[in-house]
Amino acid sequence: MKIASRLTEDIQVIAHRGASGHVDENSLGAFKLAIEMGADWVEMDVRKSGDGMLVVHHDANLADRRTIAHTPSKELPSEIPSFAEALEVCEGAGVVVEIKNFPNEPGYDTEHMISVAVAGTLRAYREPEDILVISFNLDSVNRIRAFDAEITTGFLVFDPVMASQSIQMACDNEHSVVSFHSSNISEALVGRAHAAGLLVHTWTVNEADQMSQQIDMGVDGIVSDHPDIARKIVDKALKRKRKKS
């Protein structure tokens, strides 16, 4: 399993869709602000537009009900950045790219060529130590692994029933990170993942108390809409850790 060296440096602050608790999510402004607030990594959602361009947007549909997958990039709202534009403004931070490719959504890519396009674009802009690609769709991140084994990949998990199974699934498919919904995190689960050689990220954690609790459980990364709060809590935890050592 490939693990980007940057991911293993202490506890990582990961800005969920940028500083989305402060400005519009998945926007260039959100990404810039997240870095200013001290995020180690900026997370963004990537889809393909109707003409095959990689763009950054969470939902399959626009506010006017048009679908991203069936709308040419030139006809998308101006506030939706291209993937390349997003990568350019995230200089100085690592990037966590969530591939959006669900079977029940319009434009589902059965061949997972979106993964190939994401990997190619990432390698044009970033070194492997600054890249993590994740998805709820295991086949999408498997395609990344097959195309470019230097890129670190992870499995996103929401379903509590899947949480336990996902550790073995991630290992079987040579992924390096499991990203659990915060409601599923426990010290035992984190311990099992670590014993299997996996890093554990938790999402989406916005309250300081919960951040502290999950850090105490041993998570390796906090995914938050408020990277400024996460930065303060993580720095306090690291300071305590260094004093003990």
N, C-alpha and C positions, 0 to 999 in steps of 0.2 A: 504493500500500500504506500502510495506517495503522500507525504504530508509536507505542505509548504512550511519552511522553517519559521516564517513569521507567525504562524498560527500557534506555535509551541512556546512563544515568548510570553510567560505569565498569563494572566486572564485578559482576554481580548474584549474590547468594547466594539460592538457591531451596530452601526446606525441603520435601523430598519426603514428601508425605502428612503434613506437619508435622515435628516432631522425632521421626520414627518410629524412629530408632535408640535412643531413650531411653524412650519410652512408646508405648502402643498407637497404631498408625497411624490417620490419618483421624479422630482423636478431638478433641474440644474442647481437652483437655489438651495434645495434641500441637501444636495450632495456637498455643495460648497460649505454650507453652514455646519454640517456634521463634522467636516474636517476641522473647521475653526473651533468647534467644541471639543476636539480632542479624540474623536473616534479613530480607532485603529483600522477599522474596516468599514466600507460603505456597501450596504446591501441594496440591490436593485432587481426589479422584475423585467424579464426580456421576453418579447413576443415577436412574431413576424407579421409585417403589414401585408396588404394585398399584393404589393409588387415585390415582396421578398426582402424588404429592408428590415433589419433588426431595430426595434424601437423599445423604449422603456415605458411600460404601463402595466398596472396590476390586473385589471379586469379585462375580460375578453371583449366587452362592449364599451362603447363610448357613452357619454351622457345622453346623446341623441338616439341611442339604440343601434347605431351602426356598429359593425364588428370590426375590430382591428384587422383580423385575418382577411377581410374582404374589402378593405379600404386602402387605396394607394397612399403611400407615405406623404405625398404632396397634399393630400386632402385631409390629413389628420390635423387636429388642433395644434397650433404653433407651440403650445406649452409642453407637448409630448416630445422629449428629446430622442434623437437617434442613439443607438447603443454607443457608437463612436464618440458622439458629443459627450455622453455621460462619462465615458472612460477618460476623456481629455480633462474634465474638470476635477476628477478624483485623484489627480497627481499627489503623491505623498501619502496615500492611504492604500491599503489592500482593497480589493473588490470581491464581494460575494455576489455571484450572479445566480439568481433563481430562474431556471428555465420554466416557462409556463407552456405546458403542452399536455392538455387533458383530453382523454377520449370523448368526453361528453361536451366539449366546446367546439365552436365552429373553427374550421381550418386545422383540425387535428392532424399532425404530421406523423403518419404511421411509420415512416422510415427514419424519423428523428434526425432529419437533415438540419433542423434548427440547431441541434447540438454541434454538428460539424461547423456551421457558420459561426456560432458563439465561440467555439474553441479557436478557430482561425483568426477571428477578430481580436480575441484576448491576446493571443500570442504576438499579434502585430503591435500591441500597445503595452503589454506588461510581461515581466519575467514571471516564471512559475511560482516563485515564493510569494508573490503578491496576488495570487489567484485562488479562489475557491468557487467551484460550481456546484449548486445544489438543486434538487427538485423533489417534488412529491412523486414524480413519475420515475421509478427506478430504471426503466428502459432508457430514459433520456440521459441520465448520468452514466449509465453503462455505455452508451454511445460515445460519450466524452472519453471514457477510459479507453475504449477501443481505438479512437481516433488519435488521442494524444495522452499517453500514460504519464506524462510529466505534470499534467494539471491535477491538482488536488480536487477530489470530489466528495460529496456528502449526500446523505439520504435525509430528506425532511419527513417528519412523522407527526401527525396530529392525533390519530386514533389511539386511545389508550390501550386498546387490545393489541395494536400493532407495535406498541412501544417495546415490549419485551422481545418480540420476534425480529424486530428491525435490526437488533445488534448482530444476530447471526446473518441476516440478509445482507447487511453492509459488509461484513467480513467475507461472505461467500463471493461477493461481487467486487472485492478489493477497493472499497471506498474507505475513507479515512475519518469521516466525521458523521456523527448522528446529531441531528438538530431536532430536539424534542419540544413540543408545546410545553409551556411552563407548568401547566396543570398536571403533567405526567412525571415531572422530575421528582426523584427521590434519591437519597444517598445510596440505596442499594442498586438502583438502576444505573447511576453514574459509575459506581464501583464495578458493575458487570461490564459496562462499556469500556472502561479503562483497562480492565483485566484482558479484554479482547484486543487491546491496542488502539482503541478509537478515542478521538476527542469528542467532547460533549458540548453542544451549544444549546441554549434555552431561549425560546421566543414566546411571545413578545412581552418583555418585562419592563414595566414603567414605574413601579413603586419602589422606593428606596429600600424599604423593609424586605420586600420579596427578593430584590437583588442580593441583599446581604445574606438572606437565608439560602439562596441557591448557590451563592459563592461558597458558603459553609458546607454545602453538599458536595462541592468539588467540581463544579462546572468549569469548562475551559473558556467559554465565551458567553457574554450577555448580549442578546439582541434586543434593542430598545428603540422606541420612538423618540426617546429623550436621551441622546448620547451625552449631554452635559451632566445629567444626574448620574448616569452609569459611570462616567469618567470619575466623578467624585467618590462614588462608592467603591469602585474597583481600586482606585489609588489608596483609599483608606485600608482596604483589605490587604493590598500588597505591602503597605507600610507595616501593618501588624505582623504579616508573615516574615518580613525581613528582620524585625525586632526579635522574633522568636528564634530565628536561625542564628 
